[in-house]
Amino acid sequence: MKVPSKVLQQFAKRLREMRAAKGISQEKLGALAGVHRTYIGMLERAEKNITLGNMERIAKALGVRIRDLVD
């Protein structure tokens, strides 16, 4: 299995932290963003690359800016 890039690992950690801080489950975040809950889990484990479109949807669902997810 390929080791995820540093940036993907950082994004995964940040997404997990932001979701948990808001008290939102992966399932709820998926519903709010219009993506499947398993996709959220895969992102949080750095198993999947994210598209900019999905990053925007997830940021909106969390009520944050895209850059908050990557800074």
C-alpha positions as CSV (number, residue, x, y, z in Angstrom):
1,M,0.0,0.0,0.0
2,K,1.3,3.5,-0.9
3,V,2.1,5.8,2.0
4,P,-0.1,9.0,1.8
5,S,1.7,12.3,1.2
6,K,2.4,14.6,4.0
7,V,-0.1,17.1,2.8
8,L,-2.8,14.5,2.6
9,Q,-2.0,13.3,6.1
10,Q,-2.2,16.9,7.4
11,F,-5.5,17.5,5.6
12,A,-6.9,14.3,7.1
13,K,-5.9,15.3,10.6
14,R,-7.3,18.8,10.2
15,L,-10.6,17.5,8.9
16,R,-10.9,15.0,11.7
17,E,-10.1,17.7,14.3
18,M,-12.5,20.2,12.9
19,R,-15.4,17.7,12.6
20,A,-14.9,16.4,16.1
21,A,-14.6,20.0,17.5
22,K,-18.0,20.7,16.1
23,G,-19.5,17.5,17.5
24,I,-20.5,16.2,14.1
25,S,-20.4,12.5,13.2
26,Q,-18.9,11.4,9.9
27,E,-22.4,10.4,8.8
28,K,-23.8,13.8,9.6
29,L,-20.9,15.6,7.9
30,G,-21.4,13.4,4.8
31,A,-25.1,14.2,4.7
32,L,-24.5,18.0,5.1
33,A,-21.8,17.9,2.4
34,G,-23.7,15.6,0.0
35,V,-21.1,12.8,0.1
36,H,-21.2,9.3,1.6
37,R,-20.1,8.8,5.2
38,T,-17.5,6.3,4.1
39,Y,-15.9,8.9,1.9
40,I,-15.5,11.2,5.0
41,G,-13.8,8.3,6.8
42,M,-11.5,7.6,3.9
43,L,-10.5,11.2,3.8
44,E,-9.9,11.2,7.6
45,R,-7.6,8.2,7.2
46,A,-5.8,9.8,4.3
47,E,-6.8,6.9,2.1
48,K,-8.4,9.1,-0.6
49,N,-7.5,12.2,-2.4
50,I,-10.1,15.0,-2.4
51,T,-11.2,17.1,-5.3
52,L,-11.5,20.9,-4.9
53,G,-15.2,20.6,-5.4
54,N,-15.7,18.2,-2.6
55,M,-13.3,20.2,-0.4
56,E,-15.6,23.2,-1.0
57,R,-18.7,21.2,-0.1
58,I,-17.1,19.9,3.1
59,A,-15.8,23.3,4.1
60,K,-19.3,24.8,3.7
61,A,-20.8,21.9,5.7
62,L,-18.4,22.6,8.5
63,G,-19.0,26.4,8.2
64,V,-15.3,27.1,7.6
65,R,-13.2,28.4,4.7
66,I,-11.3,25.9,2.4
67,R,-8.0,27.3,3.6
68,D,-9.0,26.5,7.2
69,L,-8.9,22.8,6.2
70,V,-5.4,23.1,4.7
71,D,-3.6,25.6,6.9
